[in-house]
Amino acid sequence: MESYEGTNAIERAWREGLKPDPLLTVSEWADRYRVLSQRASSEPGRWRTERTPYLREIMDRLSPSSATTPRAAAFANLALAPRR
């Protein structure tokens, strides 16, 4: 098999893509990855759930690992359905 320049980097990237995403709650994900822009926020920079502690439970209930079933979307669909 012939080797090409960059083969190792491509193989490494491919293997990284096979790793499952880490199991994070929505609030953990936001603290790690979410960044607020200067145009959209009075406090630009990294998101900190500690600044809005009342959102933590709501965010975490929407996490894939949560045992809670989100019912708001189903209710909204019923409320917006045309009546006969």
C-alpha positions in Angstrom: 0.0 0.0 0.0 1.4 3.4 -1.0 1.7 6.1 1.7 0.8 9.7 1.0 1.7 12.9 2.8 -0.9 13.6 5.4 -2.1 10.0 5.6 -1.5 9.8 9.4 -3.3 13.1 10.0 -6.3 11.9 8.0 -6.4 8.6 9.8 -6.1 10.3 13.2 -9.0 12.7 12.4 -11.1 9.8 11.2 -10.5 7.9 14.4 -11.3 11.0 16.5 -14.6 11.2 14.6 -15.5 7.7 15.7 -15.3 8.6 19.4 -18.7 9.1 21.0 -19.6 12.5 22.2 -19.1 13.0 25.9 -22.2 12.6 28.1 -22.9 16.2 29.2 -26.0 17.8 30.5 -27.1 20.9 28.6 -25.8 23.2 31.3 -22.4 21.4 31.3 -22.3 21.7 27.5 -23.2 25.4 27.6 -20.5 26.1 30.3 -17.9 24.3 28.1 -18.8 25.5 24.6 -21.3 28.4 24.5 -19.9 31.8 23.8 -22.0 35.0 23.8 -21.3 37.6 21.2 -20.8 41.3 21.9 -23.7 42.2 19.6 -26.2 39.7 21.3 -25.2 40.0 24.9 -24.6 42.6 27.6 -22.1 40.2 29.0 -20.1 38.9 26.1 -17.8 35.9 26.4 -18.1 32.4 27.8 -21.5 31.4 29.0 -21.7 30.7 32.8 -24.7 28.9 34.1 -23.8 30.2 37.6 -25.0 33.7 36.4 -28.5 32.2 35.7 -28.9 29.4 38.3 -32.7 29.4 37.7 -32.0 28.0 34.2 -29.8 25.0 35.3 -32.7 22.7 36.1 -34.6 23.6 33.0 -31.5 23.1 30.8 -30.6 19.8 32.5 -34.2 18.4 32.2 -33.7 18.8 28.4 -30.5 16.8 28.5 -30.5 13.4 26.7 -29.6 11.7 30.0 -32.6 13.2 31.8 -35.4 10.8 32.7 -37.9 13.7 32.3 -39.9 13.7 29.1 -40.2 17.1 27.5 -43.9 17.8 27.1 -43.8 21.4 26.2 -43.2 20.7 22.5 -46.1 18.2 22.3 -48.4 20.6 24.1 -47.4 23.4 21.7 -48.2 21.2 18.7 -51.6 20.4 20.1 -52.3 24.0 20.9 -51.4 25.1 17.4 -53.2 22.3 15.5 -56.1 23.4 13.4 -59.5 22.7 15.0 -62.2 20.9 13.1 
